[in-house]
Amino acid sequence: MISHVLPTYNRAPIAFDRGEGSWAIATDGSRYLDLGSGIAVNVLGHANPDLVAALTAQAGRIWHVSNLYQIPQQERLADLLVEHTFADTVFVTNSGTEAAELAIKMVRKYWHDRGEDRTEILTFEGAFHGRSTGAIAAAGSEKMTKGFGPLMPGFRTLPWGDHDALNAAVSDRTAAVMIEPVQGEGGIRPLPDTCLRGLRELCDRHGALLVLDEVQCGMGRTGRLFAHEYAGIAPDIMMVAKGIGGGFPLGAVLATEQAAAGMVAGTHGSTYGGNPLACAVGARVMEIVADDAFLADVNRKAALFRQKLEGLVAAHPDIFEGVRGQGLMLGLKCKVAPTDVVKAGYAQHLLTVPAADNALRLLPPLNITDEEIAEAVARLDRAAASLA
Ligand code: PLP
């Protein structure tokens, strides 16, 4: 008999009752060190007092009004995002998938309004942009699209890291190139800065829009507020989600005035997107994360973590192949199935997340302590030893 919860996930037999910072406490009282952060979501850990205060203060006032009215909390969040990024304007969503859908619509409307027949959006093998019909068509992987056809047309998936294929594919008919600066689900694969700069130049040469998906790698995860800042370039459109809500469902599309020009009243909407509750939390997350001292500390901890992980890889050459990633978006390339390492981690009361390309993802809260980093590596060491 089918379970009452639609069985689309293979779930671990653990349920969590509460959380404290980097720790998730199971219903049996046992404490798990959380290097998954709900898949790169809880950037400030569990039950962060600042976020609890922001949420409960708003919860006691008003939860939902609809975008028929002015929403000061949404304006505050948009102001903060515009202040700290390339963007001139922001649409607030409830998730990364919704952000991807709007980004695609924005690209199409941009070219429609310019009277140009440009509809092809180029994406990359290993990409993940969500699970809607549009987002699975964009990523194009067999695993996500099988059985869900006919797929939405207008996307072409290129091999990852193949410059010749990219140069041949981008033309004056390309509507946009959509890419994650660091692939998350694809296995923590950072796009080198030179490639991102080259991509920006290529788009400029052909007038194509550059759409960055920073749903997983954004919001301080890589040690900069957004990963593309390392390359010194700016996109035309960017999707954000996960970390921006610190655990509350929230996403956003950021765009330049030019790229967003077609999105006039009536062209897009959302009942819940931009509600006061989510935006009050999102604004507080932005105030904390978009701070130079906070980001400097993320980088300091990332260096410490990476150094310890290099030692771990050297100690377990049969289990691990190498460390990859940027900031606190770290991956361990495995020689065994990463799901086996995840399971061995559970036995050590450690939460990690598998990814494609045989990678294990380590996505701790950005405010993890040095002691917790040391403890995490000790638990990973025991987990690896148990698999040897
Ligand atoms: N884009 C990227 C890069 C993601 O990692 C994800 C989720 O993992 C999404 C989009 C979809 O976001 P959501 O699950 O919030 O819809």
Residues whose N, C-alpha, C, O or C-beta is under 5 A from the ligand:
A	BS01	PLP	S95 G96 T97 E98 F128 H129 G130 E180 G184 D213 V215 Q216 A241
